[in-house]
Amino acid sequence: MDNIETGRAAVLAGHGCDEDGPYLLVNDRVRNVQVRVGVRGRTFSLRRLPVRRCVGRHDLETHAKMPCPLDVELPPESKVTVCPACQEATGFNPSFYNTDFVSPQQRAYNAEPHIAYLAYFSPAHVKAGITGASRGVRRLLEQGARAGRIVGRFDDAYAARELEAALCAQPGIAETMRASKKADLLANERFDAAEAVSGLDRETARLAQVEAVVRAGFAPEPVQDFSPYYFGGPSPSCDDLQQPDGARDVCGGRCIGMVGSAIVFEQGGASFVVCLKDWESHEVELVENEVLCTYDFAPQQMSLL
């Protein structure tokens, strides 16, 4: 894990999680490198600045990521997070099955082994998806799944997509889910690892009765609880989590974990969930070992110091 010098303006390029825990991806505009900033157990503040910039590109073969070579500024009202040049260099389209053009990079990526999975967010929120087999559960961790299981292994993305499509055609299985909804479920929906396992087992048993799903290669593997990745142990109770109201351009505290793009800060014995998805592509200022905001309990308000 690398670091960003305190007070240096940078660009929030994304997030992730692996065996070492959750991290932010930050483009250091001075050194022109992208660094991983591990967050769990650290006390820091993050300030969002109004300027937006391209988050950069990544290599579909090596999964290496890099900042935008031209440091392109993006329009403030735009929904995109990459410039056209970086989009072309990456060549990735998650809806490759719904387009007439597939880039050479994506064709090579699609030819690699893929997996299909079920991601659990709550008893009423289960999502299906696919990813390259080399990424394994890292894709589920990036999405913030509370638990999940691989349900098929395939030679390429096209075969994996057939199972994904069959799963998403079934009631109760989503194909997409907003980051804000995931953060809301984290803060307000009870999570129990044993319940997640039994819930996914029930869904799996139901799906295994669907001919189209079985025909597409449905082969469930054991359920995994992802809490240790995010929190280093069991997930905190939603009764101990709050979502702060008020100012939205600064957050901070002692980070106890991060689930997808939802970071959990501790202040004064209470824990607060802040969704950083809308912060991505913004210039940010990271301030180490300082808390630049205060979260109130009732009503839940945020005030700058």
N, C-alpha and C positions, 0 to 999 in steps of 0.2 A: 504494500500500500504506500502511496506517495502522499504528499500534502500540498496545500496551497498556502503561501505566505499570508499571514494575517493582514487583513485590510486590502489585499490586492484584488482589483476587479477582475472577474473571470466570467465564464459562461456556463450555466448549468446545462449539461448536455444529456443527462439521463440518470439512470440508477440501475442497480443490480444487486445480486446477492449470491454468495457461494459458501463454501465450507468455512471460510473465515468470517462470515457475517455480511450484513448489508453495507452498501457503499453508494456514494454519489459519484457520478462521472462529471468531472469539471474540466473545461478547456482553459488552460492557463494561457492567456493572450500575450503574456510577456515572453514566455519560453516557447510558445506555439506547440504545446504538447497537451495531450489529454491524460488526466491522472485520476486514479481511484482514491476517493477520500473515505476511509472507513469511518462509520458514524457511531456504532454502538459503544457505549461507555464513555463517550467524549462529551464535554461541555462546550458548546459553541452557539453562535447565532448566525443566521443567514438573512441577509437583506436583499430583496429583489429590487433591481433597478429598472427603469422604464425601457431602456434600449434592448432590442431583440437582435440576436445574431444566429446565423446558421450553426447548427450543432455539429456539423461535420459529416464524415462518411465512414463506412466500414467495409472491410473485405469479407465477402461471403465465404471465401475459401478458408481463410485463416482466422476469421472473426476479429481481426485487429481493427481498432477504431482510431480515428485521427481527426484533429480539428479541421475546419474548413481552411484550405490554403489561402483563400482570399479574404477570410474574416468578414464575410458578406453580412451587411446589416439587413434585417428583414423588416417589412412594413409592420407597424404596431398592430394593425387590425387583421393581419393575415393569420390563418390557422396553420400554415405549414411551418415546419421547424428546420427545413433544409433548403439550400439554394438549388437551382436547377442543375448546376455543375456537379454538386455533391450527390444529388439524386441520381444523375446519370452515371456517375462513377461507381456508386453502390449497386445500382441496377436491381433493387429489390422491390417487389410488389406482392404484398401478402395475398392479394386477390388474383394471383397469376392465372387461375382457372376461369376468370371472367374478363380476360383481356385478349386482344388480337396480337399483342406484341409482348414477347418475353425476352428479356435481355440475355446476352450470352452468359453473363455472370449468374443470372437466375437459373438458366438452363443447366449449367454445371452444378449449381447447388441443388436443384430439384432432382438431379440424377443420383445424389447421395442418399444413403439410408435415412429414413425418417421414422418418427414415432407419432402415434395419436394418443391423446390423453384426456382424462376428465379432471377438471379443476374444481375444487369445493370451496365455496365462500360462505355458505350458510345452508341450512336444510332446504331452503327454497331457491338457492342460487348455485347451480352447477353448470359449468361451461365446458364445451369440448374444443379441442384445438389440435394442431400438429406443429412439429418443429423438427429440425435436423437432429438425428440421433446423437450426434457428437455433442449437442448442447444438453441433452438429458433433461434433468429436472430444473436446470437453470432458467429455462423459459417459464416454467410454472412459478418459480421464485420471483422472477422479474415481474410477473403479472400480479403477484401478491396472493396466490392461492393459499388458503389456510391448510388444506390437505389435498392430495391428488393421487392418481394412479395412472400408470401407462396402460393403455388398453389395446395396443397393437404395435407391432414392429414391421416395417416394410422396406423394400428395396429402394423405393424412391418416393418423392412427394406426391406423385399422382395417385399411387395406390393408397397412401395415407389419407389423401383428400377424400377418396371414396368413402372411407370409414367416417371421417369427420362429417361429411355431408349426410350420411345415413343417421349418425347420432343427432345432429342438429335438427333433423326432420322430426324427431320425437318430442312429445310434450315435456316441458320442464328442462330441456337441455338448451342452453343459450350458446350463440356463436360469438357474441361480443358482450362486453360489460364496461360501463364507464368507470374511470378511476375514482370519481367522486362517490359513486355508489359503493365501491369497495371500501373506501374510507368510512363511509356512513355505517356499513355493516361491521367494520372493525370496532367502531366506537359504541355501537348500539345493539349489536346482535350477539347473544351468548355463544361462545365457542367452547366446545368440549371435544378433546381429541377422540375419545371413545365414541361419542355421538357422530363425529365426522366419519369414522371408519364404518360404523353401522349404517349411516346414511348412504355412503358410497356403495356399500355392499348391497343395499336395497335397490339403488338405482341400477347397479350392474346386473343384478338378478332380473330386473324388469327388462333392461335392454337386451339381455341374452335371450329373451323370448321373441324378439323381433327378427324376422327372417332376413330382412335387408341388412340389418346390423351384423348378424352372424355371417352372412355371405360376404360382407366387406372385410372380414378378417378380425373380428372382435376377439381379443385374447387378453383378458384382464390380468394384471400383475398385482402384487400386494399394495395396499394403501399406505401412503407415507404422510405422517404429520410433519408439517414444515416449521412448526413453532421453534424448534432448536436453532434453525438457521436464522430466523428473524430476531429472536430474543435470547438465544443462548440457553434456553430451557423452555418451560411451559409458557404459553401465552398468558398475559395478564387478563383478569376478568374485565368484561365490558363495563361492569359496575364501577371500575376504577378509572375509566377513560372518559374524556370529555372532548368536544370539538369547540375550540375558542371562536367567539364572535369578534367583530370589530376590525381593526386594521389588518390588512392582508399582505403587507409588503415586508414584514419582518417576523421571524420566528426564532425560538431559541430555548435552551435549557440543557439539562443532561439527557442525552439520548439513551433510552433504554432498549430501543429496537426500531425496526423499520419493516413494514409489510408492503411490498410493492413500492409505490410512490408515496405511501402514507408513513410519515416519520412520527415517532412517539417520543415526546419530550417530557421529562419530569421536572416539575417546579414545586417546591414546598410540600412534598409528599403526595402530590396529585399528578396525574399523567394526562397529556393532551395530544390529540391526533391532528396533524397538519398535513393535508394533501399537497404535494409539491408538483403534481403533474402539470398544472398551469404555469409553473415557474420555469419549466424547461424551455430553452432557447433564450431566456432572459440573462442579461448580465447580472451577476450577483456579487455580493461582498461577503466573504466568510470571515468571521471574527472569532478567534479561538479563545477559550477560557473566559468568555464574557457572555452575559445574558442581557440582551438589549430590549427585552419586552417582558411584561408581566401579565400572566393570565389570571383573571379573577374567577371565583367560583360561582357566585350567584348575584346578579346574572353573569353569564360567562362573557366577560369583556376582556379585550386586550388594550393595554395602554403603553405607550412608549415611555421609557425612563427619561 
